[in-house]
Amino acid sequence: MLEITTCPTCGGKRIRRLRQDWKDEYQGVAYEVPDLEYFECPDCGEKIYDRSAMRKIEAHLPALSGSALARKSA
């Protein structure tokens, strides 16, 4: 995983690594990514995700799930 010490948006030095269940919504469909690790700046709220985190998000994204793809191609 990346090691980030400064927020790329505001320059804040208090950026921290978090590991928690992450919830979002895509086109009205709520979904959750369990145990996601990412960085967040407490000063401006910026969130930074490395490749591993993005792959994990994509794996849980309703638009990319097998059932959504099956419905789209049907």
PyMOL commands that place a pseudoatom at each C-alpha (Angstrom):
pseudoatom trace, name=CA, resn=MET, resi=1, chain=A, elem=C, hetatm=0, pos=[0.000, 0.000, 0.000]
pseudoatom trace, name=CA, resn=LEU, resi=2, chain=A, elem=C, hetatm=0, pos=[1.049, 3.578, -0.617]
pseudoatom trace, name=CA, resn=GLU, resi=3, chain=A, elem=C, hetatm=0, pos=[2.415, 5.673, 2.191]
pseudoatom trace, name=CA, resn=ILE, resi=4, chain=A, elem=C, hetatm=0, pos=[1.029, 9.205, 2.039]
pseudoatom trace, name=CA, resn=THR, resi=5, chain=A, elem=C, hetatm=0, pos=[2.054, 11.859, 4.534]
pseudoatom trace, name=CA, resn=THR, resi=6, chain=A, elem=C, hetatm=0, pos=[0.693, 15.028, 2.915]
pseudoatom trace, name=CA, resn=CYS, resi=7, chain=A, elem=C, hetatm=0, pos=[-2.770, 15.647, 1.473]
pseudoatom trace, name=CA, resn=PRO, resi=8, chain=A, elem=C, hetatm=0, pos=[-2.476, 16.296, -2.285]
pseudoatom trace, name=CA, resn=THR, resi=9, chain=A, elem=C, hetatm=0, pos=[-5.498, 18.624, -2.170]
pseudoatom trace, name=CA, resn=CYS, resi=10, chain=A, elem=C, hetatm=0, pos=[-4.884, 20.940, 0.803]
pseudoatom trace, name=CA, resn=GLY, resi=11, chain=A, elem=C, hetatm=0, pos=[-1.295, 20.137, 1.811]
pseudoatom trace, name=CA, resn=GLY, resi=12, chain=A, elem=C, hetatm=0, pos=[-2.418, 19.078, 5.288]
pseudoatom trace, name=CA, resn=LYS, resi=13, chain=A, elem=C, hetatm=0, pos=[0.020, 16.938, 7.258]
pseudoatom trace, name=CA, resn=ARG, resi=14, chain=A, elem=C, hetatm=0, pos=[-2.580, 15.087, 9.342]
pseudoatom trace, name=CA, resn=ILE, resi=15, chain=A, elem=C, hetatm=0, pos=[-3.634, 12.612, 6.641]
pseudoatom trace, name=CA, resn=ARG, resi=16, chain=A, elem=C, hetatm=0, pos=[-4.327, 9.187, 8.084]
pseudoatom trace, name=CA, resn=ARG, resi=17, chain=A, elem=C, hetatm=0, pos=[-4.763, 5.629, 6.919]
pseudoatom trace, name=CA, resn=LEU, resi=18, chain=A, elem=C, hetatm=0, pos=[-8.158, 4.097, 7.647]
pseudoatom trace, name=CA, resn=ARG, resi=19, chain=A, elem=C, hetatm=0, pos=[-9.468, 0.564, 7.435]
pseudoatom trace, name=CA, resn=GLN, resi=20, chain=A, elem=C, hetatm=0, pos=[-13.222, 0.289, 7.682]
pseudoatom trace, name=CA, resn=ASP, resi=21, chain=A, elem=C, hetatm=0, pos=[-16.363, -0.829, 5.932]
pseudoatom trace, name=CA, resn=TRP, resi=22, chain=A, elem=C, hetatm=0, pos=[-17.026, 1.679, 3.162]
pseudoatom trace, name=CA, resn=LYS, resi=23, chain=A, elem=C, hetatm=0, pos=[-20.563, 2.434, 1.978]
pseudoatom trace, name=CA, resn=ASP, resi=24, chain=A, elem=C, hetatm=0, pos=[-21.670, 4.212, -1.166]
pseudoatom trace, name=CA, resn=GLU, resi=25, chain=A, elem=C, hetatm=0, pos=[-24.494, 4.318, -3.661]
pseudoatom trace, name=CA, resn=TYR, resi=26, chain=A, elem=C, hetatm=0, pos=[-24.474, 3.846, -7.416]
pseudoatom trace, name=CA, resn=GLN, resi=27, chain=A, elem=C, hetatm=0, pos=[-27.537, 4.846, -9.447]
pseudoatom trace, name=CA, resn=GLY, resi=28, chain=A, elem=C, hetatm=0, pos=[-29.762, 4.465, -6.405]
pseudoatom trace, name=CA, resn=VAL, resi=29, chain=A, elem=C, hetatm=0, pos=[-28.316, 1.083, -5.398]
pseudoatom trace, name=CA, resn=ALA, resi=30, chain=A, elem=C, hetatm=0, pos=[-26.513, 1.049, -2.045]
pseudoatom trace, name=CA, resn=TYR, resi=31, chain=A, elem=C, hetatm=0, pos=[-23.479, -1.177, -1.680]
pseudoatom trace, name=CA, resn=GLU, resi=32, chain=A, elem=C, hetatm=0, pos=[-20.754, -1.825, 0.867]
pseudoatom trace, name=CA, resn=VAL, resi=33, chain=A, elem=C, hetatm=0, pos=[-17.077, -2.677, 0.588]
pseudoatom trace, name=CA, resn=PRO, resi=34, chain=A, elem=C, hetatm=0, pos=[-15.966, -4.471, 3.754]
pseudoatom trace, name=CA, resn=ASP, resi=35, chain=A, elem=C, hetatm=0, pos=[-12.627, -3.733, 5.381]
pseudoatom trace, name=CA, resn=LEU, resi=36, chain=A, elem=C, hetatm=0, pos=[-11.446, -1.163, 2.811]
pseudoatom trace, name=CA, resn=GLU, resi=37, chain=A, elem=C, hetatm=0, pos=[-8.073, 0.489, 3.444]
pseudoatom trace, name=CA, resn=TYR, resi=38, chain=A, elem=C, hetatm=0, pos=[-7.574, 4.074, 2.215]
pseudoatom trace, name=CA, resn=PHE, resi=39, chain=A, elem=C, hetatm=0, pos=[-6.261, 7.476, 3.285]
pseudoatom trace, name=CA, resn=GLU, resi=40, chain=A, elem=C, hetatm=0, pos=[-8.377, 10.403, 4.443]
pseudoatom trace, name=CA, resn=CYS, resi=41, chain=A, elem=C, hetatm=0, pos=[-7.470, 13.998, 5.265]
pseudoatom trace, name=CA, resn=PRO, resi=42, chain=A, elem=C, hetatm=0, pos=[-9.270, 15.297, 8.368]
pseudoatom trace, name=CA, resn=ASP, resi=43, chain=A, elem=C, hetatm=0, pos=[-8.633, 18.883, 7.232]
pseudoatom trace, name=CA, resn=CYS, resi=44, chain=A, elem=C, hetatm=0, pos=[-10.420, 18.850, 3.852]
pseudoatom trace, name=CA, resn=GLY, resi=45, chain=A, elem=C, hetatm=0, pos=[-12.076, 15.402, 3.697]
pseudoatom trace, name=CA, resn=GLU, resi=46, chain=A, elem=C, hetatm=0, pos=[-10.069, 14.229, 0.656]
pseudoatom trace, name=CA, resn=LYS, resi=47, chain=A, elem=C, hetatm=0, pos=[-9.977, 10.432, 0.294]
pseudoatom trace, name=CA, resn=ILE, resi=48, chain=A, elem=C, hetatm=0, pos=[-7.142, 8.670, -1.542]
pseudoatom trace, name=CA, resn=TYR, resi=49, chain=A, elem=C, hetatm=0, pos=[-7.388, 5.081, -2.771]
pseudoatom trace, name=CA, resn=ASP, resi=50, chain=A, elem=C, hetatm=0, pos=[-4.524, 2.977, -4.089]
pseudoatom trace, name=CA, resn=ARG, resi=51, chain=A, elem=C, hetatm=0, pos=[-4.930, 0.360, -6.853]
pseudoatom trace, name=CA, resn=SER, resi=52, chain=A, elem=C, hetatm=0, pos=[-5.768, -2.390, -4.413]
pseudoatom trace, name=CA, resn=ALA, resi=53, chain=A, elem=C, hetatm=0, pos=[-8.544, -0.325, -2.823]
pseudoatom trace, name=CA, resn=MET, resi=54, chain=A, elem=C, hetatm=0, pos=[-9.941, 0.633, -6.230]
pseudoatom trace, name=CA, resn=ARG, resi=55, chain=A, elem=C, hetatm=0, pos=[-10.011, -3.011, -7.326]
pseudoatom trace, name=CA, resn=LYS, resi=56, chain=A, elem=C, hetatm=0, pos=[-11.844, -3.917, -4.147]
pseudoatom trace, name=CA, resn=ILE, resi=57, chain=A, elem=C, hetatm=0, pos=[-14.390, -1.117, -4.732]
pseudoatom trace, name=CA, resn=GLU, resi=58, chain=A, elem=C, hetatm=0, pos=[-14.866, -2.208, -8.345]
pseudoatom trace, name=CA, resn=ALA, resi=59, chain=A, elem=C, hetatm=0, pos=[-15.424, -5.803, -7.235]
pseudoatom trace, name=CA, resn=HIS, resi=60, chain=A, elem=C, hetatm=0, pos=[-18.382, -4.648, -5.108]
pseudoatom trace, name=CA, resn=LEU, resi=61, chain=A, elem=C, hetatm=0, pos=[-19.759, -1.999, -7.472]
pseudoatom trace, name=CA, resn=PRO, resi=62, chain=A, elem=C, hetatm=0, pos=[-23.271, -2.990, -8.608]
pseudoatom trace, name=CA, resn=ALA, resi=63, chain=A, elem=C, hetatm=0, pos=[-22.616, -1.802, -12.184]
pseudoatom trace, name=CA, resn=LEU, resi=64, chain=A, elem=C, hetatm=0, pos=[-19.689, -4.222, -12.505]
pseudoatom trace, name=CA, resn=SER, resi=65, chain=A, elem=C, hetatm=0, pos=[-21.141, -7.179, -10.635]
pseudoatom trace, name=CA, resn=GLY, resi=66, chain=A, elem=C, hetatm=0, pos=[-21.857, -10.351, -12.566]
pseudoatom trace, name=CA, resn=SER, resi=67, chain=A, elem=C, hetatm=0, pos=[-25.624, -10.011, -12.154]
pseudoatom trace, name=CA, resn=ALA, resi=68, chain=A, elem=C, hetatm=0, pos=[-25.646, -6.427, -13.449]
pseudoatom trace, name=CA, resn=LEU, resi=69, chain=A, elem=C, hetatm=0, pos=[-23.513, -7.398, -16.437]
pseudoatom trace, name=CA, resn=ALA, resi=70, chain=A, elem=C, hetatm=0, pos=[-25.761, -10.373, -17.171]
pseudoatom trace, name=CA, resn=ARG, resi=71, chain=A, elem=C, hetatm=0, pos=[-28.869, -8.169, -17.128]
pseudoatom trace, name=CA, resn=LYS, resi=72, chain=A, elem=C, hetatm=0, pos=[-27.211, -5.584, -19.365]
pseudoatom trace, name=CA, resn=SER, resi=73, chain=A, elem=C, hetatm=0, pos=[-26.176, -8.128, -22.008]
pseudoatom trace, name=CA, resn=ALA, resi=74, chain=A, elem=C, hetatm=0, pos=[-29.521, -9.961, -21.959]
for i in range(1, 74): cmd.bond("trace and resi %d" % i, "trace and resi %d" % (i + 1))
show_as sticks, trace
zoom trace
